[in-house]
């Protein structure tokens, strides 16, 4: 028996050519948004805040262990 699955590069394509569910096609075409594109606008604020939290956590661990 021969395996008939699609190769991974086609199975994981950004925009498949066929959909088994019309609602899935509508969602994928209109509603789906790249996660990275949705959070890039918050990076100038999020990165320094997370870095500050990390520094304080490391300082707390150093003081606690001393």
C-alpha positions as CSV (number, residue, x, y, z in Angstrom):
1,X,0.0,0.0,0.0
2,X,1.4,3.3,-1.0
3,X,1.3,6.5,1.1
4,X,-0.7,9.3,-0.5
5,X,-0.1,12.2,1.9
6,X,1.0,15.6,0.7
7,X,4.6,16.6,1.2
8,X,5.1,18.8,4.3
9,X,6.0,21.9,2.3
10,X,2.6,21.7,0.5
11,X,0.6,20.6,3.5
12,X,1.8,23.6,5.5
13,X,1.5,26.1,2.7
14,X,0.3,29.6,3.7
15,X,-2.7,29.5,1.4
16,X,-4.0,26.0,0.5
17,X,-5.7,25.8,-2.9
18,X,-8.6,23.8,-1.6
19,X,-10.6,23.7,1.7
20,X,-12.9,21.0,2.9
21,X,-15.0,23.5,4.8
22,X,-16.2,26.8,3.2
23,X,-16.3,28.5,6.6
24,X,-12.6,27.6,7.1
25,X,-11.8,29.2,3.8
26,X,-13.7,32.4,4.7
27,X,-11.9,32.5,8.1
28,X,-8.5,31.9,6.6
29,X,-9.0,34.5,3.9
30,X,-10.6,37.3,5.9
31,X,-10.0,36.9,9.6
32,X,-6.7,35.1,10.1
33,X,-3.8,37.5,10.8
34,X,-0.2,36.7,11.2
35,X,0.6,36.6,14.9
36,X,3.9,38.4,14.5
37,X,2.3,41.2,12.6
38,X,-0.2,41.8,15.4
39,X,2.4,42.1,18.2
40,X,5.2,43.9,16.4
41,X,3.7,47.3,17.3
42,X,4.0,46.5,21.0
43,X,7.7,45.4,20.9
44,X,9.2,48.9,21.6
45,X,7.3,48.9,24.9
46,X,7.2,45.2,25.7
47,X,11.0,44.4,25.3
48,X,12.3,47.1,27.8
49,X,9.5,46.2,30.3
50,X,10.4,42.5,30.1
51,X,14.1,43.2,30.3
52,X,13.6,45.3,33.5
53,X,11.5,42.5,35.0
54,X,14.2,40.0,34.2
55,X,16.9,42.2,35.7
56,X,14.9,42.6,39.0
57,X,14.3,38.9,39.1
58,X,18.0,38.1,38.7
59,X,18.9,40.6,41.3
60,X,16.3,39.2,43.7
61,X,17.8,35.7,43.2
62,X,21.3,37.0,43.8
63,X,20.3,38.7,47.0
64,X,18.3,35.7,48.2
65,X,21.2,33.3,47.5
66,X,23.7,35.5,49.3
